């Protein structure tokens, strides 16, 4: 296999990068503001969100969430527990290729890798893998 047969990385479409970033900002903003309607507009109905967390014994376990659980927990105001310092986010859009994107988000409470898809309604978060820092 020759590496020359692989398509080189192209410069990102800056409008798509900005749109991906905006959806991620809405995702976190809706969580912090307990706005379940906004949350529902940022995530795909087939969302697969997983956390790799440690039990009290120290053993790692997989915490799984879905569109329904994220919307419900947002409605319950679980994100409002975070104060202003915990609400700061840093977003790095790693790549946008056509209608898929990957981003890395750092907050004081979460490190999250996101995969997004561009739908007829706009960009939506399809997959998320998170861990606490």
N, C-alpha and C positions, 0 to 999 in steps of 0.2 A: 504494500500500500504506500502510495506516495502522498506526502503532505501537500504537494502542489495541486492535488485533486480536490482539496477542501476549499470551499468558498471563503474568501477572506471576510473578516468583519467589516461591515459597512458603517459609515458615520451614522449616528442615530438621527432619526427624524425629531427635531427639537420640539415641534408641536405635540408629537405623541409622547415624548418624555414629560412635557409639562402636563399633559392630560393624565398620564399615569400618576404623577406626583400629586395632582389635585384630588384624584380619587382616594389615594392613600391618606391625604390630609383630612378628607371628609370622613373616611373610615374611623380614624382615631378621634376626630372632632365629635362625631356622632356618639362614640363610646363614652367620651368624657362628658358630653352634654346630655346623655341619656335620651337621645333622639332616635328611636327605633325606626322611624320612617326613613331617615337619612341612612342609617345603617343598612337597611334593606336595599337601598339604591346603590350601595357600594360593593355588595357581595353577590356572587353568582348563586342561584338557587341550589346548585350542586356543590356548594362550598365544602371543602374538606380541610378542617383546621385541626392541627395536632400540636400538642405540647409534649416535650420530652422533659418530664419533671421527676424529681426524686421524692420517694416516700420518706417517712420519718426514719425508716431503717437504712436509708441511703440507696436503696435499690431504685433504678430508673423504671418509670412506668409511662405509658402513653395515655395522654389525656386527649380525648377526641371531642370535637365540637362540630356543629353544622350550621347551616343558614338559620334554622329555627331556634337553636339554642342561643346563637349570637344576637338575633333580633330580640328574643325574650329577655336575655340578661341585660341588654342595652335598655329595654323598656323598664326593667327593674332598677336601673340606675347603678349597676355595679361599678361602672367607670367613674362615677361621681366620687367614689371613695378616694380617688387620687387628687392630691392637691396640685397647685400650680407648678411646683418644681417637677412633679412626676409627669406632667402633661407635655413637657418639652420633647420633641421628636426630631430625629435626624434621619432623613430619607436618602438612600443612594439608589438611583435607578441604574441597575446593572446593564440591562439590555432591553431594547424594544426591537422586535423583529416582526414586521408585518402586523399580525393581530395577536401576538403573544408578548408578554413582558415579564421580567424578573426584577425584583427590588429587595433591598435589605433595609430594615428599619431598626434603629436603636432608640430605646427610651430608657428611663431609669428602671422601669419595671420589666421590660420585655426586650429581647432580641428576636426579630421576626423576619423570616424569609418569605416573600410573597410571590406568587405566580398569578398573573392577570391575563384576562382574555378580552379582546375587543368584541363586543356584541352589537347588535342593532341599536341597543339602548346606550351604548358607550362602554368604557372600560369597567370591568368588574373583577374583584378578587376571587379566584377560583380555588387556589390552594394556599395554605399558610402553615408554616412550621415555626414554632416559637419555643423559647426557653427563657428562664429568668437569668439575668446577668450574674 
